[in-house]
Amino acid sequence: MAAAARRRPHHGPVLRHVPPLGLLLRGGPVTTLTTARPAERPGRRLRSIGWHLLIIAVLAVLLYPVAWLVATSVKPTDEILSSLSLLPTRLAPENYSAALDGIAGIGVWRFFANSVLVAVGAVIGNLVSCSLAAYAFARLRFRLRGPLFAFTLLTIMLPYHVVLIPQYTIFNKLELVGTFVPLILPKLLATDAFFVFLMVQFIRGLPRELDDAAAIDGCGPILTFRYVILPLLKPAMVTTAIFTFIWTWNDFFSQLVYLNDPESYTVPLALRLFIDQTSESAFGPMFAMSVLSLVPVVLFFLAFQRYLVEGIATSGLKG
């Protein structure tokens, strides 16, 4: 039976055995198939060139003030107002040494330390208060939740100068004018409605099944926020931190209103000291200090720009 099984007839076409790569080894002709690229239409190419030229022109307009600032910071003071050329005829590195020496007997690092203190305090205040308020509006159910959230959004359209006088009156009666408290305390009360709205949009995009699973495990609202929502809220919180840091660092008006001691001046207020109404102004050191003031903002942005794009894309704010 074993021999009969070996002689079982084969039904079907007989295939000729071809060794692997037989044609290639014998030098047989091989045909390759290539896909031809579709011809690019001239109109599309011209449109692409036009868009690139437009983008380059817009970037040139936006970057020219920065280039002018950097170039002016190394110009002699007498050349700043007399020459319109972007490039200096002579470099003046003494502008930076004068800026680092400070002004009015106060070192420049004191101004930077004050700015860092105010900016970091504002960032921490916004992160804590806005995240808690956003979680309440997005997840918790309580009476008048909708009207309160609508009222919070309406404050975005309220000019800052409208509430400045009442705020100043309150802080003045509390004897807090001249300190950093008026610049940091409002951030702890979720007064920046824009960031509350940003985080609400982000939390609403998270599945509610996460909250249900946390509730099954015995988590209340506080533990759910701490262990479920807060780790997922990182992109929106980084976006809030970046914008808060930049806006607070560049703020001039509110710091001018509440800070009256040169020892507590921040960088924007210190730049004003270089301009003297009665004598010659030190424009060279002022522009040099302006360039130095850009360094912390640029570094902070570059460190967290990846999270900034992710936070805007996932919070419903992209156009």
Secondary structure, 3 states (H helix, E strand, C coil): CHHHHHCCCCCCCCCCCCCCCHHHHCCCCCCCCCCCCCCCCHHHHHHHHHHHHHHHHHHHHHHHHHHHHHHHCCCCHHHHCCCCCCCCCCCCCHHHHHHHHCECCECHHHHHHHHHHHHHHHHHHHHHHHHHHHHHHHHCCCCCHHHHHHHHHHHHHCCHHHHHHHHHHHHHHCCCCCCCHHHHHHHHHCCCHHHHHHHHHHHHCCCCHHHHHHHHCCCCHHHHHHHHHHHHCHHHHHHHHHHHHHHHHHCCHHHHHHCCCHHHCCHHHHHHCCCCCCCCCCHHHHHHHHHHHHHHHHHHHHHHHHHHHHHHHHCCCCC
